[in-house]
Amino acid sequence: MTYSLVRTALVAGVVQVLLHRYLSRLKRVLTPQRHGLPALFAELQRIETDLAYRTRFFAGLNAALAERNAERMAELESLRTAVDHLRTLVHSGNGERST
């Protein structure tokens, strides 16, 4: 009796999750969506036509790319440090773990 109640509860939970996924997709399809393309197209036109704006835009883009690159390099260095530390822990000379 208990087994069938647990099984029924689990099946009801799975059905609830599946219905939620299906209905959320259906809602997304049926609701009219506004597209942000005209605003993006206007931004692109401004970048192409306004020289001062284009200069500021590309300077900001270059700064953001340099910052992202610096963050990735810092993450890579911390990962290398962690790997080296792990290697020293695993490959100690006397067979015991070092601290």
C-alpha positions as CSV (number, residue, x, y, z in Angstrom):
1,M,0.0,0.0,0.0
2,T,2.8,2.4,0.9
3,Y,4.7,1.6,-2.2
4,S,1.8,2.5,-4.4
5,L,1.2,5.8,-2.6
6,V,4.9,6.7,-3.1
7,R,4.8,5.7,-6.7
8,T,1.6,7.7,-7.3
9,A,3.2,10.8,-5.6
10,L,6.3,10.5,-7.8
11,V,4.2,10.0,-11.0
12,A,2.1,13.1,-10.0
13,G,5.3,15.1,-9.5
14,V,6.7,14.1,-12.9
15,V,3.3,14.9,-14.6
16,Q,3.3,18.3,-12.9
17,V,6.8,19.1,-14.1
18,L,6.0,18.0,-17.7
19,L,2.8,20.0,-17.8
20,H,4.6,23.0,-16.5
21,R,7.2,22.8,-19.2
22,Y,4.7,22.2,-21.9
23,L,2.4,25.0,-20.8
24,S,5.2,27.5,-20.4
25,R,6.3,26.7,-24.0
26,L,2.8,27.0,-25.2
27,K,2.3,30.3,-23.5
28,R,5.6,31.6,-25.0
29,V,4.4,30.6,-28.5
30,L,0.9,32.0,-28.1
31,T,1.8,35.4,-26.6
32,P,2.7,38.1,-29.0
33,Q,6.3,39.2,-28.6
34,R,7.8,42.5,-29.3
35,H,11.1,42.3,-31.1
36,G,14.0,44.6,-30.2
37,L,15.3,44.6,-33.7
38,P,14.3,48.2,-34.7
39,A,16.2,49.5,-31.7
40,L,19.2,47.4,-32.5
41,F,19.0,48.5,-36.1
42,A,18.8,52.1,-35.1
43,E,21.9,51.6,-32.9
44,L,23.8,50.0,-35.8
45,Q,22.8,52.9,-38.1
46,R,24.1,55.4,-35.5
47,I,27.4,53.5,-35.2
48,E,27.8,53.6,-38.9
49,T,26.9,57.3,-39.4
50,D,28.0,59.2,-36.3
51,L,31.8,59.2,-36.2
52,A,32.1,60.4,-32.6
53,Y,29.6,57.8,-31.4
54,R,31.5,55.1,-33.4
55,T,34.7,56.1,-31.8
56,R,33.2,55.9,-28.3
57,F,31.5,52.6,-29.1
58,F,34.6,50.9,-30.4
59,A,36.7,52.3,-27.5
60,G,34.2,50.8,-25.0
61,L,34.1,47.5,-26.9
62,N,37.9,47.3,-26.9
63,A,38.0,48.1,-23.2
64,A,35.4,45.4,-22.5
65,L,37.3,42.8,-24.6
66,A,40.6,43.7,-22.8
67,E,38.9,43.3,-19.4
68,R,37.3,40.0,-20.3
69,N,40.7,38.8,-21.6
70,A,42.4,39.9,-18.3
71,E,39.7,38.0,-16.3
72,R,40.2,34.9,-18.4
73,M,44.0,35.0,-18.0
74,A,43.6,35.5,-14.2
75,E,41.3,32.5,-14.1
76,L,43.8,30.5,-16.1
77,E,46.6,31.4,-13.8
78,S,44.6,30.5,-10.7
79,L,43.7,27.1,-12.3
80,R,47.3,26.5,-13.1
81,T,48.3,27.2,-9.5
82,A,45.6,24.9,-8.2
83,V,46.7,22.1,-10.6
84,D,50.3,22.5,-9.5
85,H,49.3,22.4,-5.9
86,L,47.2,19.3,-6.5
87,R,50.1,17.7,-8.3
88,T,52.4,18.3,-5.3
89,L,49.8,16.8,-3.0
90,V,49.4,13.7,-5.2
91,H,53.0,13.1,-6.2
92,S,54.9,13.5,-3.0
93,G,58.3,11.9,-2.8
94,N,57.7,9.7,0.3
95,G,54.4,8.3,-0.6
96,E,52.5,10.3,2.0
97,R,50.3,13.3,1.4
98,S,52.1,16.5,2.0
99,T,50.4,19.5,3.7
